[in-house]
Structures are given as structure tokens and as C-alpha cells.
Amino acid sequence: QVQLVESGGGLVRPGGSLRLSCTASGGTFSSYVMGWFRQAPGKEQEFVAAMNGIDSGTYYADSVKGRFTISRDNAKHTVYLQLNSLQPEDTAAYFCAARYGTVRGYRRGDIYTYWGQGTQVTVSS
């Protein structure tokens, strides 16, 4: 069983930055595909970014490409999401997710086995 715990959310002004962290316990972290998703009130869950454990390949939603960066520290069992140039439309609860195996289908939430509890990001002046 893998448990994921996110942290780092908060209130930030437009144009600001945050770094989200997601620490995993259990499992072989380096083998997991790690993903970040977000969900705003009244909206569907949205893929944000993913990172392969095998080759450290990274994948981004078009809406965040160039502004957000996903990274991981396998020794610390932690995946990060650096959020830069934040805009009000980035306001959402952000969730990390993990799956063991192929990165295929990384945009789909239903392929991930484990989920964190979420951390809120609010972008407002």
C-alpha cells in the first residue's frame, strides 16, 4: 500500500509562485509514474503533469507548459510541482497520484492507483 501526502499549497497573488510536494510511503517509489491533477469547484478533474520513474520523462498539459515544472527526488520519495506565473484560473485543489508500470495513458486519472488528499492553491489579488 502506498500513501501520498501533498503539501505546499496556499494563497498567492497573480504572477506568484508555489512549490507543491508529494511524499510517498510504501512501494518502490523510483518505479512509479507520478502525476499531478487539479480540480476546481464545479469543474472536472484536469491533468496537469506527469513524470515517468524509469526514464524521468516529463509530460504537461498545454495550459501549464512553460509555467509549471514537475520533478522528483527518488531518495526522498518525493515528487514536486513548481508553479510559476500563477493565474486565477490555476486556482484548484491539486492532487498527486501514483501508478506502478507504464506511463501510457498518463493523462487519465483512472490509470493511477494511489491518490493523495490534495492541497489547495488559490490565486487571487
Buried (B, 14 or more C-beta within 10 A) or exposed (E): EBBBBBEBBEEBEEEBEBBBBBBBEEBEBEBBBBBBBBBBEEEEBBBBBBBBBEEEEEBBBEBBEEBBBBBBEBEEBBBBBBBBEBEEEBBBBBBBBBBBEEBEEBEEBEBBBBBBEBBEBBBEE
